[in-house]
Amino acid sequence: MKKMNRKIYLTVILIICIMLVTTSLIYCMRLLKQKENNEDYDFLKDKTIVRVWLPKDKISSTRGYQAKKFNDEHKDIYIMLGLFDNRDYDNILKTSLAAEKGPDIMMYSFFELIKENKIENLNNMNLNKDNIREGDFVYYNKIPVGVRLYEENVKLVWNKEIFKKAGLEEERPPKTWNELVEYSKKIKEKCPGVIPFQFPIKYYEDFKTSIGEPSVNLDNIYTSFWNYEKGEYNFNSAEQILNIYRNMYKEGLINKDFDKKGKNDLRTDFYKGNIAMHLSTFEDKGYFSNIVPLNFEIGICNLPEISGSKGNKSYYLSNSNFLSISASVMEKSDKEKEAVNEVFNWLISQEVNKEVLKTRMALSPTLKNTDIKGDTYREYNDVYNCETETLDPSIFISRNSEKTMEVCIDAIKGKKSIEESIKNLNSMYKEYCNFTVKYRKIQLDSFKNDKNKGS
């Protein structure tokens, strides 16, 4: 028994010794690593560090190379680039800024930090006006709080092989929505295994793509149906496109489960050659040229004209993310503020965003020239009639996006009348606006076109 106890005692002592030695080794390694890190950062002693935080996305690798190039070319400024997982980014950003240990420049997309005065008024910064136009800013109560760095445009794409099989001219897309319906009927007749037309409608951004963009020339509205002349949401102009989709659904010209498919599902179906015509956004360009290369020729053009149109303009689909500057920057030295200015101007510059465009993964509305020599699917870059939704308050509006989608889908499927659906949308968004004005103190009158801009 004593021998057994002694063995247990010795075993315990041995385990404790091993743990102590292991802990000591780990501690020593950490000290060495810390020393190495300090030596690694010795070269920053004479540089002004500018912290830039971005959520990880399709162009994160490009951003890393661009930041390295900037650092190599600048002796006095160093970009400390932080790339964070989308799921953690917003919480990390809020926590760090609250503790005054956050970035100088960041992508942001919500209201809270603006309300808490954590985002700087860009009028207080020395921005290069050659890189940016008035419409490229995001405004809050007429104050510019960010720059729209990446947005989407909308195109109609079609499978030329299917057009040919259906007896349609490969190079002649439908010019009107009524003509698109006629094309769809011919395709269904000649190619019974093919879905004539598809559009995204699963998320709020899809609503703007498929319902809003076709309707913008019927009234003074954006893709969100914000009327920038009256300063209110008005969905009356959605009646025509909802009717078109409803009739196409009844006639089997669109998929029966159209509302269940996300963008990746739609891309895959188009890639497989199962779809004749597809309502597409710029991000599809990157997928079709890099990730799921198409083995057939496609045509790309602007959306067909809807009956009663008052023009042919289109809008970038406002991305909720915008590039902004932390308000804490104003407490820094003049040298540090100038460094932040320089990095911000570099991020919104034509050269940097032209490089991003060449990846085919992102489109910046700040670009004055979107031509890329030898580019694949270059028609996606055609933005001659595309404007930014400068006076759209939607990113600040507290709304039920799922309910918005549900109302539209029920209208298309015939579960509710289109008249009732539009009435519901108008009523819902009036309540959202009242809530926003009351609790978020947003001046919706500041999003009206009182100076003939943003239209």
Secondary structure, DSSP 8 states (H G I E B T S, - for coil): -HHHHHHHHHHHHHHHHHHHHHHHHHHHHHHHHHHHHHHHGGGGTTSEEEEEEEE--TTHHHHHHHHHHHHHH-SSEEEEEEEE-HHHHHHHHHHHHHTT-S-SEEEE--SHHHHTT-B--GGGS---TTT--GGGEEEETTEEEEE---BB-EEEEEEHHHHHHTT--TT---SBHHHHHHHHHHHHHH-TTSEEEE---SSHHHHIIIIIGGGGGGTTB-TT-EETTTTEE--GGGHHHHHHHHHHHHTTSS-TTGGG--HHHHHHHHHTT-EEEEEEETHHHHIIIIIS--SS-EEEE---B-TT-S---EE-B--S-EEEEBGGGGGS-HHHHHHHHHHHHHHTSHHHHHHHHHTTS-B-TT-S----TT-TTGGGG--TTEE--TT--GGG----HHHHHHHHHHHHHTSS-HHHHHHHHHHHHHHHHHHHHHHH---GGGGS-TTS---
